């Protein structure tokens, strides 16, 4: 089965207890499918963080260095980053 690397930054790494991990995905899985799997794995607290903040556009999903939406199809070797936007000045 295809695998992707998921990297967690900020509070997401605190909730998962990990900075990154490799996960199997199904062929033609979308970012939303991956998120559903992560909700099952890490529970309500993780889901609440993603969903409540995503509605406010605070959570970003970056696949291979580009911001993507949940309908994006994932493929073997993709790197998915889940974080809040980082600002600077």
LUMPAVO-730510 format. One record per residue (C-alpha): x, y, z. Coordinates in Angstrom, 2 decimals. Layout:
N
- x:y:z
- X:Y:Z
...
! end
This chain:
89
- x:y:z
- 0.00:0.00:0.00
- 1.16:3.57:-0.63
- 2.63:5.50:2.28
- 2.83:9.20:3.09
- 4.76:11.08:5.74
- 2.68:13.29:8.01
- 4.44:16.07:9.94
- 2.77:17.78:12.88
- 3.77:21.24:14.03
- 2.80:23.27:17.08
- -0.17:21.98:19.08
- -0.72:19.13:16.62
- 2.54:17.49:17.69
- 1.50:17.87:21.32
- -1.84:16.15:20.73
- -0.36:13.30:18.68
- 2.79:12.98:20.77
- 4.78:12.89:17.52
- 6.54:15.27:15.20
- 6.06:13.00:12.21
- 5.04:9.51:11.17
- 4.66:7.34:8.06
- 1.14:6.14:7.37
- -0.37:3.80:4.83
- -3.10:5.20:2.60
- -5.39:3.59:0.09
- -4.93:4.14:-3.62
- -6.58:7.42:-4.67
- -6.92:8.56:-1.03
- -7.54:12.26:-0.55
- -6.27:14.56:2.15
- -9.76:14.34:3.67
- -9.45:10.53:3.81
- -6.12:10.92:5.61
- -7.68:13.39:8.06
- -10.53:10.96:8.77
- -7.94:8.30:9.57
- -6.10:10.72:11.86
- -9.37:11.62:13.63
- -9.90:7.92:14.36
- -6.31:7.52:15.53
- -6.01:10.62:17.73
- -9.58:11.20:18.82
- -11.90:14.04:19.44
- -9.31:16.56:20.65
- -7.35:16.31:17.40
- -10.51:16.47:15.30
- -11.80:19.48:17.19
- -8.51:21.34:16.69
- -8.51:20.72:12.96
- -12.20:21.23:12.22
- -12.91:24.26:14.38
- -9.77:26.03:13.25
- -10.12:24.96:9.62
- -13.54:26.64:9.47
- -11.76:29.84:10.51
- -8.99:29.13:7.98
- -6.38:28.90:10.71
- -5.18:25.36:9.94
- -3.08:24.78:6.85
- -2.38:21.56:5.01
- 0.80:21.57:2.97
- 1.50:18.70:0.58
- 5.01:18.60:-0.82
- 5.53:22.28:-0.05
- 2.23:23.59:-1.46
- -0.91:24.56:0.44
- -3.73:22.19:-0.50
- -7.41:21.65:0.25
- -8.92:18.42:1.61
- -10.00:17.19:-1.85
- -6.35:16.80:-2.94
- -5.46:13.24:-3.97
- -2.40:11.84:-2.22
- 0.19:9.51:-3.77
- 3.06:7.36:-2.55
- 5.82:9.40:-0.96
- 3.84:12.60:-0.39
- 4.81:14.70:2.62
- 1.84:16.25:4.43
- 2.35:19.03:6.95
- -0.42:20.02:9.38
- 0.11:23.34:11.11
- -1.07:26.83:11.78
- 0.18:29.55:9.45
- 3.46:31.04:10.59
- 3.70:34.79:10.40
- 6.72:36.94:10.60
- 7.82:40.45:10.22
! end
